[in-house]
Amino acid sequence: MPLTPREKFIMALEGKQPPGRVPHFELRFYLTMEVFGKVHPEHRNYHQWGQMTETERELHRCDMADVLIQSAERFEHSAIFLSGAVSSEEFRRQAQIIREKTGEKFFLMKHGDATFSVPGGDSMLEFACRLGDDPEGVKREAAERVDNAIRDAETYFADGPLDGMALCADYCFNTGPFLSPRQFSEFVAPYLEKLIKAYRDMGLYTIKHTDGNIMPIIDQLIQCRPHALHSLDPQGGVDIADVKRRYGKQVCLVGNVNCGLLDTGTEAECAESARYALRHGMPGGGYIFSTSNCVYTGMRLSRYERILDVWRKEGNYPQA
């Protein structure tokens, strides 16, 4: 019996080589209005959720689930990143609805990071000052954030219906990490490692996402033992060939198709970026095809479809 997209996705996360086409997913596919005439769940406003009847809430839940399922079906995603729910309880219900509609076809995940990311511009200076003025207070906050995330997952997801967590705290600019490697080892890595271990103990897979130049901290990321690294950002100088050579036996690699080129490059450059990622990510397994960020608002749909053409033609392992 043929393997499901979910089963192939899990094989890749475990460093294996699934038969047939390389698994593919996008952390977010935001062009749902253009493709389906429906607003993406994350772009909806649910400030009146508390006033809705349960019947109306369920209609909204089903509609959000349908948009995510339609995106996965249309573009052959192996996994669905849950979006738009207002609480962990609602994310659990969204996952249940998708399971009811699709069975075990897709790998399901949600955002589950609690570590410090690059601060926004309005709080960056304040956070930097705290690192110097109150390092122990920052560590206490880091520990509390992670403990809360673990308790939340234990409450809602330790027994399903999710398969994994996408850890979406961004640590880096294109020029390098916001924190120095020493600071990262003090204020982020121990808490990321604890979070990943807890998720693993619950039976959840982990995909660690961060854009930018991760190379100064990549050894620390690997030591935290995520199942996969996303997005291997070429705009930050991350070369999948180098990462595969150095770490391909330790972690699944996801991404590296240059989002910048999908906006500003030629058709040929887009195709070559997809081809390069496949050529260097595929050997030996442990690779999932993806852009180096997501299919974001404003990206030309035709460019995304162009890299999918390359994937369909060239991203195939021998059948078992």
Backbone hydrogen bonds in HBPLUS format (Angstrom, degrees):
<---DONOR---> <-ACCEPTOR-->    atom                        ^
c    i                          cat <-CA-CA->   ^        H-A-AA   ^      H-
h    n   atom  resd res      DA  || num        DHA   H-A  angle D-A-AA Bond
n    s   type  num  typ     dist DA aas  dist angle  dist       angle   num
A0008-LYS N   A0004-THR O   3.05 MM   4  6.38 158.3  2.10 155.7 161.5     1
A0009-PHE N   A0005-PRO O   2.91 MM   4  6.07 153.8  1.98 147.8 155.5     2
A0006-ARG N   A0105-LYS O   2.91 MM  99  5.56 135.6  2.11 147.2 149.0     3
A0010-ILE N   A0006-ARG O   2.97 MM   4  6.24 159.5  2.02 152.4 157.0     4
A0011-MET N   A0007-GLU O   3.02 MM   4  6.25 153.9  2.09 142.1 149.4     5
A0012-ALA N   A0008-LYS O   3.02 MM   4  6.34 157.4  2.07 148.2 153.3     6
A0013-LEU N   A0009-PHE O   2.96 MM   4  6.30 158.1  2.01 149.6 155.9     7
A0014-GLU N   A0010-ILE O   2.98 MM   4  6.20 140.3  2.14 145.1 155.6     8
A0014-GLU N   A0011-MET O   3.16 MM   3  5.12 126.7  2.45  93.0 106.9     9
A0016-LYS N   A0011-MET O   2.83 MM   5  5.09 156.3  1.89 155.3 148.1    10
A0015-GLY N   A0012-ALA O   2.90 MM   3  5.05 157.7  1.95 113.3 115.3    11
A0286-GLY N   A0016-LYS O   2.96 MM 270  5.34 150.8  2.04 139.1 129.8    12
A0317-TYR N   A0020-GLY O   2.80 MM 297  4.84 174.3  1.81 130.8 130.1    13
A0022-VAL N   A0315-GLY O   2.79 MM 293  5.52 160.9  1.83 153.9 157.3    14
A0289-PHE N   A0023-PRO O   2.87 MM 266  6.21 148.8  1.96 168.8 158.8    15
A0078-SER N   A0024-HIS O   2.62 MM  54  5.65 157.1  1.67 164.0 172.3    16
A0025-PHE N   A0289-PHE O   3.37 MM 264  6.80 152.9  2.45 173.0 179.2    17
A0295-VAL N   A0028-ARG O   2.96 MM 267  6.07 153.9  2.03 176.7 169.5    18
A0030-TYR N   A0295-VAL O   2.84 MM 265  5.96 174.6  1.84 168.8 169.8    19
A0035-VAL N   A0031-LEU O   3.13 MM   4  6.35 155.3  2.19 148.0 155.1    20
A0036-PHE N   A0032-THR O   2.73 MM   4  5.38 157.6  1.77 140.6 148.6    21
A0038-LYS N   A0032-THR O   3.47 MM   6  5.66 173.8  2.48 112.9 112.0    22
A0037-GLY N   A0033-MET O   2.89 MM   4  4.12 133.6  2.11 109.0 118.3    23
A0043-HIS N   A0040-HIS O   2.86 MM   3  5.39 152.5  1.94 120.2 129.2    24
A0044-ARG N   A0041-PRO O   3.39 MM   3  5.52 164.5  2.41 109.2 110.1    25
A0049-TRP N   A0046-TYR O   3.05 MM   3  5.18 156.8  2.10 116.0 115.5    26
A0051-GLN N   A0048-GLN O   2.93 MM   3  5.35 145.5  2.05 111.2 121.6    27
A0052-MET N   A0049-TRP O   3.13 MM   3  5.39 151.8  2.21 107.4 115.8    28
A0057-ARG N   A0053-THR O   2.98 MM   4  6.32 161.6  2.02 154.4 159.8    29
A0058-GLU N   A0054-GLU O   2.98 MM   4  6.13 159.2  2.02 146.7 151.8    30
A0059-LEU N   A0055-THR O   3.10 MM   4  6.38 149.9  2.19 143.4 151.4    31
A0060-HIS N   A0056-GLU O   3.04 MM   4  6.37 156.6  2.10 150.2 156.1    32
A0061-ARG N   A0057-ARG O   2.82 MM   4  6.13 160.7  1.86 154.2 160.2    33
A0062-CYS N   A0058-GLU O   2.96 MM   4  6.12 164.8  1.98 149.5 152.7    34
A0063-ASP N   A0059-LEU O   2.98 MM   4  6.16 152.4  2.06 143.0 151.0    35
A0064-MET N   A0060-HIS O   2.91 MM   4  6.15 164.2  1.93 158.1 161.2    36
A0065-ALA N   A0061-ARG O   2.96 MM   4  6.18 162.7  1.99 150.2 155.4    37
A0066-ASP N   A0062-CYS O   2.87 MM   4  6.03 153.9  1.94 143.5 151.0    38
A0067-VAL N   A0063-ASP O   3.07 MM   4  6.36 153.9  2.14 149.2 154.7    39
A0068-LEU N   A0064-MET O   3.21 MM   4  6.51 162.3  2.24 150.8 154.7    40
A0069-ILE N   A0065-ALA O   2.90 MM   4  6.14 157.9  1.95 152.9 159.7    41
A0070-GLN N   A0066-ASP O   2.80 MM   4  5.93 164.0  1.82 151.9 156.4    42
A0071-SER N   A0067-VAL O   3.06 MM   4  6.24 155.6  2.12 144.8 150.8    43
A0072-ALA N   A0068-LEU O   3.12 MM   4  6.35 161.0  2.16 144.7 149.5    44
A0073-GLU N   A0069-ILE O   2.86 MM   4  6.08 162.5  1.89 157.3 162.3    45
A0074-ARG N   A0070-GLN O   2.89 MM   4  5.91 168.1  1.90 149.9 153.7    46
A0075-PHE N   A0071-SER O   3.10 MM   4  6.12 163.5  2.13 149.1 152.9    47
A0077-HIS N   A0072-ALA O   2.94 MM   5  4.55 149.2  2.04 128.4 135.7    48
A0107-PHE N   A0078-SER O   3.06 MM  29  6.35 168.8  2.07 145.3 147.3    49
A0080-ILE N   A0107-PHE O   2.74 MM  27  6.16 155.8  1.79 168.7 175.4    50
A0109-MET N   A0080-ILE O   3.04 MM  29  6.36 154.9  2.11 166.1 164.9    51
A0082-LEU N   A0109-MET O   2.81 MM  27  6.13 170.4  1.82 167.5 166.3    52
A0091-PHE N   A0087-SER O   2.87 MM   4  6.25 147.7  1.98 146.8 156.7    53
A0092-ARG N   A0088-SER O   2.94 MM   4  6.19 155.3  2.00 147.6 153.5    54
A0093-ARG N   A0089-GLU O   3.09 MM   4  6.40 153.5  2.16 140.6 147.6    55
A0094-GLN N   A0090-GLU O   2.84 MM   4  6.09 154.7  1.90 147.3 154.5    56
A0095-ALA N   A0091-PHE O   2.92 MM   4  6.17 161.1  1.96 151.4 155.7    57
A0096-GLN N   A0092-ARG O   2.94 MM   4  6.21 154.1  2.01 146.0 153.6    58
A0097-ILE N   A0093-ARG O   2.94 MM   4  6.22 155.3  2.00 150.1 156.0    59
A0098-ILE N   A0094-GLN O   3.02 MM   4  6.33 161.2  2.06 151.0 155.8    60
A0099-ARG N   A0095-ALA O   2.91 MM   4  6.15 155.8  1.97 148.7 155.8    61
A0100-GLU N   A0096-GLN O   2.84 MM   4  6.10 155.9  1.90 147.8 154.9    62
A0101-LYS N   A0097-ILE O   2.96 MM   4  6.22 145.1  2.09 146.0 155.2    63
A0102-THR N   A0098-ILE O   2.84 MM   4  5.90 146.1  1.96 147.9 156.9    64
A0103-GLY N   A0099-ARG O   2.65 MM   4  4.65 143.1  1.79 138.4 140.1    65
A0105-LYS N   A0102-THR O   3.37 MM   3  5.84 156.8  2.43 123.1 129.7    66
A0163-ASP N   A0108-LEU O   2.86 MM  55  5.29 164.3  1.88 142.5 147.7    67
A0164-GLY N   A0108-LEU O   3.16 MM  56  6.52 142.5  2.31 154.7 158.3    68
A0166-ALA N   A0110-LYS O   2.82 MM  56  5.75 168.7  1.83 143.4 147.4    69
A0112-GLY N   A0166-ALA O   2.98 MM  54  5.82 151.0  2.06 136.4 139.1    70
A0118-VAL N   A0170-ASP O   2.74 MM  52  5.98 148.5  1.84 158.2 166.6    71
A0123-SER N   A0120-GLY O   2.99 MM   3  5.53 156.3  2.05 116.7 124.1    72
A0124-MET N   A0120-GLY O   2.92 MM   4  5.76 118.3  2.31 153.8 171.1    73
A0127-PHE N   A0123-SER O   2.98 MM   4  6.17 161.9  2.02 154.0 158.9    74
A0128-ALA N   A0124-MET O   2.95 MM   4  6.17 162.9  1.98 151.0 156.0    75
A0129-CYS N   A0125-LEU O   2.95 MM   4  6.19 155.6  2.01 151.2 157.6    76
A0130-ARG N   A0126-GLU O   3.00 MM   4  6.28 152.3  2.08 145.3 153.0    77
A0131-LEU N   A0127-PHE O   3.09 MM   4  6.44 148.6  2.19 150.5 158.0    78
A0132-GLY N   A0129-CYS O   3.10 MM   3  5.37 126.7  2.40 101.9 114.6    79
A0133-ASP N   A0129-CYS O   2.80 MM   4  5.97 163.1  1.83 158.2 164.1    80
A0134-ASP N   A0130-ARG O   2.77 MM   4  5.10 158.6  1.81 135.9 142.3    81
A0137-GLY N   A0134-ASP O   3.10 MM   3  5.28 121.3  2.46 101.8 116.2    82
A0138-VAL N   A0134-ASP O   3.09 MM   4  6.44 153.1  2.17 153.5 161.4    83
A0139-LYS N   A0135-PRO O   3.00 MM   4  6.29 154.3  2.07 146.1 153.0    84
A0140-ARG N   A0136-GLU O   2.94 MM   4  6.20 152.9  2.01 143.9 151.3    85
A0141-GLU N   A0137-GLY O   3.00 MM   4  6.26 156.5  2.06 144.9 151.1    86
A0142-ALA N   A0138-VAL O   2.87 MM   4  6.15 156.5  1.93 147.6 154.6    87
A0143-ALA N   A0139-LYS O   2.91 MM   4  6.14 160.8  1.95 151.8 156.0    88
A0144-GLU N   A0140-ARG O   2.92 MM   4  6.12 158.7  1.97 147.4 153.6    89
A0145-ARG N   A0141-GLU O   2.89 MM   4  6.07 164.2  1.91 155.5 159.2    90
A0146-VAL N   A0142-ALA O   3.16 MM   4  6.36 162.0  2.20 146.2 150.6    91
A0147-ASP N   A0143-ALA O   2.90 MM   4  6.09 163.1  1.93 151.6 156.8    92
A0148-ASN N   A0144-GLU O   2.93 MM   4  6.09 157.7  1.98 150.3 156.0    93
A0149-ALA N   A0145-ARG O   3.08 MM   4  6.32 154.0  2.15 143.2 150.2    94
A0150-ILE N   A0146-VAL O   2.94 MM   4  6.20 155.3  2.00 152.5 159.1    95
A0151-ARG N   A0147-ASP O   2.99 MM   4  6.23 162.6  2.02 149.3 153.7    96
A0152-ASP N   A0148-ASN O   2.93 MM   4  6.11 155.5  2.00 146.3 153.4    97
A0153-ALA N   A0149-ALA O   2.98 MM   4  6.21 160.0  2.02 146.9 151.6    98
A0154-GLU N   A0150-ILE O   2.88 MM   4  6.11 160.0  1.92 152.0 158.0    99
A0155-THR N   A0151-ARG O   2.96 MM   4  6.13 147.6  2.07 144.1 152.4   100
A0156-TYR N   A0152-ASP O   3.07 MM   4  6.30 155.3  2.13 150.4 156.2   101
A0157-PHE N   A0153-ALA O   2.70 MM   4  4.99 156.1  1.75 140.9 148.1   102
A0158-ALA N   A0153-ALA O   3.03 MM   5  6.08 118.9  2.42 155.5 152.9   103
A0160-GLY N   A0157-PHE O   3.17 MM   3  4.95 160.6  2.21 113.2 109.9   104
A0205-TYR N   A0163-ASP O   2.98 MM  42  6.30 168.5  2.00 143.7 144.0   105
A0165-MET N   A0205-TYR O   2.79 MM  40  6.25 152.8  1.86 158.6 163.1   106
A0207-ILE N   A0165-MET O   2.98 MM  42  6.40 156.6  2.04 157.9 162.9   107
A0167-LEU N   A0207-ILE O   2.83 MM  40  6.00 158.8  1.87 146.9 154.3   108
A0209-HIS N   A0167-LEU O   2.86 MM  42  5.67 159.7  1.90 139.2 145.9   109
A0178-PHE N   A0171-TYR O   2.91 MM   7  6.09 169.7  1.92 160.3 158.8   110
A0173-PHE N   A0176-GLY O   2.78 MM   3  5.21 167.0  1.80 151.0 147.0   111
A0176-GLY N   A0173-PHE O   3.18 MM   3  5.21 149.2  2.28 100.5 109.4   112
A0213-ASN N   A0173-PHE O   2.89 MM  40  6.22 161.0  1.92 145.4 143.7   113
A0184-PHE N   A0180-SER O   2.75 MM   4  5.97 161.6  1.79 163.8 170.2   114
A0185-SER N   A0181-PRO O   3.00 MM   4  6.15 151.2  2.09 141.6 148.3   115
A0186-GLU N   A0183-GLN O   2.99 MM   3  5.02 138.4  2.17  97.3 109.8   116
A0187-PHE N   A0183-GLN O   2.80 MM   4  5.96 165.4  1.82 165.5 167.8   117
A0188-VAL N   A0184-PHE O   3.02 MM   4  5.13 150.6  2.11 133.3 137.8   118
A0189-ALA N   A0184-PHE O   2.89 MM   5  6.02 166.3  1.91 156.6 161.1   119
A0191-TYR N   A0188-VAL O   3.00 MM   3  5.54 126.1  2.30 116.9 130.5   120
A0192-LEU N   A0188-VAL O   2.91 MM   4  6.07 155.8  1.97 158.1 165.0   121
A0193-GLU N   A0189-ALA O   2.88 MM   4  6.01 164.8  1.91 156.7 160.4   122
A0194-LYS N   A0190-PRO O   3.13 MM   4  6.27 153.4  2.21 133.1 139.9   123
A0195-LEU N   A0191-TYR O   2.98 MM   4  6.13 158.2  2.03 142.5 148.4   124
A0196-ILE N   A0192-LEU O   2.92 MM   4  6.13 168.5  1.94 156.5 159.1   125
A0197-LYS N   A0193-GLU O   2.98 MM   4  6.12 162.5  2.01 148.2 153.3   126
A0198-ALA N   A0194-LYS O   3.02 MM   4  6.21 158.6  2.06 146.5 152.2   127
A0199-TYR N   A0195-LEU O   3.01 MM   4  6.31 161.8  2.05 152.5 157.1   128
A0200-ARG N   A0196-ILE O   2.85 MM   4  6.07 163.2  1.88 154.1 159.2   129
A0201-ASP N   A0197-LYS O   2.85 MM   4  6.08 157.5  1.90 149.9 156.1   130
A0202-MET N   A0198-ALA O   3.11 MM   4  6.40 132.1  2.34 138.7 151.0   131
A0202-MET N   A0199-TYR O   3.03 MM   3  5.06 132.2  2.27  96.9 110.4   132
A0204-LEU N   A0199-TYR O   2.93 MM   5  5.19 160.6  1.96 152.1 145.7   133
A0203-GLY N   A0200-ARG O   2.85 MM   3  5.04 157.1  1.90 108.9 116.2   134
A0227-HIS N   A0206-THR O   3.00 MM  21  5.33 130.4  2.25 130.3 144.4   135
A0228-ALA N   A0206-THR O   3.20 MM  22  6.61 137.1  2.40 148.3 156.2   136
A0208-LYS N   A0228-ALA O   2.87 MM  20  6.10 158.6  1.92 155.9 149.4   137
A0230-HIS N   A0208-LYS O   2.82 MM  22  5.91 162.5  1.85 149.7 147.5   138
A0210-THR N   A0230-HIS O   2.81 MM  20  6.39 136.3  2.00 133.2 147.2   139
A0217-ILE N   A0214-ILE O   2.89 MM   3  5.58 148.5  1.99 123.6 133.1   140
A0218-ILE N   A0214-ILE O   2.86 MM   4  5.53 107.4  2.40 148.3 162.6   141
A0220-GLN N   A0217-ILE O   3.06 MM   3  5.38 120.5  2.43 104.3 118.4   142
A0221-LEU N   A0217-ILE O   3.05 MM   4  6.42 154.9  2.11 152.1 160.0   143
A0222-ILE N   A0218-ILE O   2.93 MM   4  6.17 163.4  1.95 155.1 158.5   144
A0223-GLN N   A0219-ASP O   3.01 MM   4  6.21 154.4  2.07 143.1 150.3   145
A0224-CYS N   A0221-LEU O   3.15 MM   3  5.31 143.6  2.29 100.8 111.1   146
A0225-ARG N   A0222-ILE O   2.99 MM   3  5.41 161.6  2.02 114.8 120.8   147
A0252-CYS N   A0227-HIS O   2.94 MM  25  6.06 168.1  1.95 150.0 148.4   148
A0229-LEU N   A0252-CYS O   2.91 MM  23  6.39 148.9  2.01 159.7 165.8   149
A0254-VAL N   A0229-LEU O   2.88 MM  25  5.89 145.6  2.00 177.5 168.5   150
A0256-ASN N   A0231-SER O   3.04 MM  25  6.02 134.1  2.25 159.6 151.8   151
A0236-GLY N   A0233-ASP O   3.01 MM   3  5.32 149.3  2.10 106.2 115.8   152
A0238-VAL N   A0233-ASP O   3.10 MM   5  5.37 159.9  2.15 138.8 135.0   153
A0237-GLY N   A0234-PRO O   2.99 MM   3  4.80 158.5  2.04 103.2 105.5   154
A0242-ASP N   A0239-ASP O   3.06 MM   3  5.45 120.1  2.44 107.7 120.9   155
A0243-VAL N   A0239-ASP O   3.03 MM   4  6.36 166.4  2.04 157.6 161.7   156
A0244-LYS N   A0240-ILE O   2.78 MM   4  5.77 160.2  1.82 146.9 152.7   157
A0245-ARG N   A0241-ALA O   3.08 MM   4  6.17 158.7  2.13 140.2 146.1   158
A0246-ARG N   A0242-ASP O   3.03 MM   4  6.22 155.3  2.09 148.6 155.0   159
A0247-TYR N   A0243-VAL O   2.76 MM   4  5.64 158.9  1.80 152.3 158.2   160
A0248-GLY N   A0244-LYS O   2.88 MM   4  4.25 141.9  2.03 123.6 125.7   161
A0250-GLN N   A0247-TYR O   2.84 MM   3  5.34 156.7  1.90 119.7 127.6   162
A0251-VAL N   A0247-TYR O   3.22 MM   4  6.35 142.1  2.37 161.8 172.6   163
A0253-LEU N   A0286-GLY O   2.96 MM  33  6.28 162.5  1.99 145.6 144.8   164
A0288-ILE N   A0253-LEU O   2.91 MM  35  6.33 151.9  1.99 158.0 163.7   165
A0255-GLY N   A0288-ILE O   3.21 MM  33  6.69 152.1  2.29 166.8 173.0   166
A0292-SER N   A0257-VAL O   2.74 MM  35  5.20 131.1  1.97 164.2 148.3   167
A0262-LEU N   A0258-ASN O   3.28 MM   4  6.66 143.9  2.41 140.1 150.2   168
A0262-LEU N   A0259-CYS O   3.09 MM   3  4.99 120.4  2.46  91.6 107.0   169
A0263-ASP N   A0260-GLY O   3.11 MM   3  5.29 140.3  2.28  98.7 109.9   170
A0264-THR N   A0260-GLY O   2.87 MM   4  6.11 169.8  1.88 156.5 159.2   171
A0265-GLY N   A0261-LEU O   2.75 MM   4  4.10 144.0  1.87 111.9 121.1   172
A0270-CYS N   A0266-THR O   3.00 MM   4  6.30 157.6  2.05 152.6 158.2   173
A0271-ALA N   A0267-GLU O   3.03 MM   4  6.28 166.2  2.04 152.1 155.5   174
A0272-GLU N   A0268-ALA O   2.93 MM   4  6.10 156.5  1.99 145.7 152.5   175
A0273-SER N   A0269-GLU O   2.96 MM   4  6.13 151.3  2.05 145.7 152.7   176
A0274-ALA N   A0270-CYS O   3.14 MM   4  6.45 161.2  2.18 152.3 156.4   177
A0275-ARG N   A0271-ALA O   2.90 MM   4  6.11 157.8  1.95 147.7 154.7   178
A0276-TYR N   A0272-GLU O   2.80 MM   4  5.94 154.6  1.87 146.8 153.2   179
A0277-ALA N   A0273-SER O   3.09 MM   4  6.31 162.8  2.12 147.8 151.6   180
A0278-LEU N   A0274-ALA O   3.07 MM   4  6.30 162.3  2.10 150.5 155.1   181
A0279-ARG N   A0275-ARG O   2.84 MM   4  5.96 164.5  1.86 150.9 155.9   182
A0280-HIS N   A0276-TYR O   3.08 MM   4  6.21 157.4  2.13 150.2 154.5   183
A0281-GLY N   A0277-ALA O   2.78 MM   4  5.57 141.5  1.93 141.5 152.8   184
A0282-MET N   A0278-LEU O   3.03 MM   4  5.46 163.5  2.06 140.0 143.5   185
A0285-GLY N   A0282-MET O   2.83 MM   3  5.41 162.6  1.86 151.6 152.0   186
A0299-MET N   A0296-TYR O   3.07 MM   3  5.81 167.0  2.09 140.8 143.2   187
A0303-ARG N   A0300-ARG O   3.00 MM   3  5.47 136.1  2.20 109.3 120.5   188
A0304-TYR N   A0300-ARG O   3.38 MM   4  6.87 156.4  2.44 150.4 156.4   189
A0305-GLU N   A0301-LEU O   2.91 MM   4  6.21 164.1  1.93 157.0 161.8   190
A0306-ARG N   A0302-SER O   2.95 MM   4  6.07 133.4  2.17 131.3 143.5   191
A0307-ILE N   A0303-ARG O   3.22 MM   4  6.63 154.6  2.29 149.7 153.1   192
A0308-LEU N   A0304-TYR O   3.14 MM   4  6.45 147.5  2.25 145.1 154.7   193
A0309-ASP N   A0305-GLU O   3.04 MM   4  6.31 139.8  2.21 139.1 148.7   194
A0309-ASP N   A0306-ARG O   3.18 MM   3  5.14 125.6  2.49  93.2 106.7   195
A0310-VAL N   A0306-ARG O   3.36 MM   4  6.75 152.8  2.44 144.2 149.7   196
A0311-TRP N   A0307-ILE O   3.00 MM   4  6.27 160.7  2.03 146.0 151.4   197
A0312-ARG N   A0308-LEU O   2.88 MM   4  6.06 161.1  1.91 150.9 155.1   198
A0313-LYS N   A0309-ASP O   3.15 MM   4  6.30 149.4  2.25 142.8 150.5   199
A0314-GLU N   A0310-VAL O   2.79 MM   4  5.78 161.1  1.82 158.8 164.3   200
A0315-GLY N   A0311-TRP O   2.79 MM   4  4.67 143.2  1.92 130.2 134.6   201
